[in-house]
């Protein structure tokens, strides 16, 4: 009985560790995308690739749109006022 409880607790702990590692990996990737986007804007580049991350910036008079692998990540529009 005690061994079964220990096995169950161990599985729960390992499952939570795996979930947290996946979450951290997603957040690190998001951070990498935003850092690369900032670099692209600062160097006036529309397409930039580094560390396996590919981004594209589309700018117009009123907006900036950030894409990663053709998926829109961020859209910033100028507010008229």
C-alpha positions as CSV (number, residue, x, y, z in Angstrom):
1,X,0.0,0.0,0.0
2,X,2.8,2.4,0.9
3,X,4.7,1.7,-2.2
4,X,1.6,2.4,-4.4
5,X,1.2,5.8,-2.7
6,X,4.8,6.6,-3.3
7,X,4.6,5.6,-6.9
8,X,1.5,7.7,-7.4
9,X,3.1,10.8,-5.8
10,X,6.3,10.3,-7.8
11,X,4.2,10.1,-11.0
12,X,2.4,13.3,-10.1
13,X,5.6,15.2,-9.3
14,X,7.3,14.0,-12.6
15,X,4.1,15.0,-14.6
16,X,4.1,18.5,-13.1
17,X,7.9,18.9,-13.7
18,X,7.3,18.0,-17.4
19,X,4.4,20.4,-17.7
20,X,6.5,23.2,-16.2
21,X,9.4,22.5,-18.5
22,X,7.1,22.7,-21.5
23,X,5.7,26.0,-20.2
24,X,9.2,27.4,-19.7
25,X,10.3,26.3,-23.2
26,X,7.2,28.1,-24.8
27,X,8.0,31.2,-22.8
28,X,11.6,31.2,-23.8
29,X,10.6,30.8,-27.5
30,X,8.2,33.7,-27.2
31,X,11.0,35.8,-25.7
32,X,13.4,34.9,-28.5
33,X,10.8,36.0,-31.1
34,X,10.3,39.3,-29.4
35,X,14.0,39.9,-29.0
36,X,14.6,39.1,-32.7
37,X,11.7,41.4,-33.7
38,X,13.2,44.3,-31.7
39,X,16.5,43.6,-33.5
40,X,14.8,43.7,-36.8
41,X,13.1,47.0,-36.1
42,X,16.2,48.6,-34.7
43,X,18.3,47.6,-37.8
44,X,15.4,48.4,-40.2
45,X,15.2,44.8,-41.5
46,X,11.9,43.2,-42.7
47,X,13.0,39.6,-42.4
48,X,15.4,38.2,-39.8
49,X,16.4,34.7,-38.8
50,X,18.5,33.6,-35.8
51,X,18.6,30.6,-33.5
52,X,16.0,28.8,-35.6
53,X,13.5,31.6,-35.3
54,X,12.2,33.3,-38.5
55,X,10.4,36.5,-38.3
56,X,9.0,39.0,-40.8
57,X,7.9,42.6,-40.0
58,X,5.3,44.4,-42.1
59,X,5.1,48.1,-41.5
60,X,2.7,50.7,-42.9
61,X,1.9,54.3,-42.0
62,X,-0.5,53.2,-39.2
63,X,0.6,49.8,-38.1
64,X,3.4,47.2,-37.5
65,X,2.7,43.5,-37.7
66,X,5.1,40.8,-36.6
67,X,4.9,37.3,-38.1
68,X,6.7,34.2,-37.2
69,X,6.7,31.5,-39.9
70,X,3.7,33.3,-41.5
71,X,1.7,33.3,-38.3
72,X,0.8,36.7,-36.9
73,X,2.3,37.2,-33.5
74,X,1.8,40.8,-32.8
75,X,-0.2,43.6,-34.3
76,X,0.3,47.2,-33.2
77,X,-1.8,50.0,-34.7
78,X,-1.5,53.7,-34.3
79,X,-4.5,55.2,-32.5
80,X,-6.0,58.2,-34.1
81,X,-6.8,61.0,-31.8
